[in-house]
């Protein structure tokens, strides 16, 4: 009996349709863990960070992607609305409060009288730190807009103009307001995320004076 030759090879059974069920079950736990980690990091970032202490925290208002606590504050030299220049390193030897703000920011407007009072009539806690300087860094607004805002609120505190937001970017600012407290050696000791109220300012100054 002769062998039968097939002109065409037998058809293979079709592959089963792709079902991403297994991949989804593998990816979802990883994604959930990542989201939980990011949320935990945001909570930690919003807490009080003075010498590693994280108690008595104000509510979280914003998130910056990294912290400068314990690191040298990035130096800057910026113009003022009056045509002068403010340089952070020129204030070395005293505590410096650096506040990042904008005229359109409602919490920024609310905290301005508190910052003005820090200059005009420092509290006992502020005096315990010695001389405390302030630089209110406006983020990327025109000189005319800033001058109008200062005149409206009758503010005389030192203001610097951060055109283009370059200095804000060096400090990792992604939301306003943010305030840094820098010690006489130029090291960042505390970062306040969100509005600085009179109570928060007093509490922070007391902790800095008596760590």
C-alpha positions, 0 to 999 in steps of 0.5 A: 500500500503506497503512502498518501502524501498531503499537499497541505499540512494539517491545520493547527488549532487556533491560539486561544484569545489573549486575556489580560486577566493574569496581568491585571491581577499582577499589576493591581497590587503593585499599583495599589502599593505605590499609591499607598506609599505616595499617600504616606509620603505626602502625610509625612511631608506635611508634618512638622519637621524640626530636628526630626520631630513630627508632632503637633502637625498642622493640616496638610495643604500642599506637597513638595517633591523633596525636602530641604530640612537639614540641608543648606538653603539654596542661595539666591540674589533677586531684585525688589520692586523698588529696584534694589537687590536681596541676597539670602547669603548676606543675611548669614548669622541670623535666622531667616524666614523665606516665604514663597507667595503670589498675589492670586493666592488666597492663603498668601494674602491671609498670611501677609499681615502675620509676616508683616508683624514678624518684622514690625513687632516680633514676639517673645519667641522671635526675640529668643532667636535673636534677630529674625529676617524675612524675605517674601519671594513672589513667584513669577509676577510683574513688578506692577502687580506686586507693587499694587498688592503691597500698596493695597495691604499696606505692606512694607516687608522685604519682597523679592521678585522671582521672575520665571520661578527659577528660585522657586524651582530650586526650592522644589515649590509646586504649590503656594504658599511655602515658608522655610525657616533657615538658621544662622548657618544657612541650614533649613530647619523647618518648612511650613506647607500652607498658610502661616497663621499667627499660632503656627508661627509662634509654635514654630518659633518656640520649637526653633528656639528650644529644640 
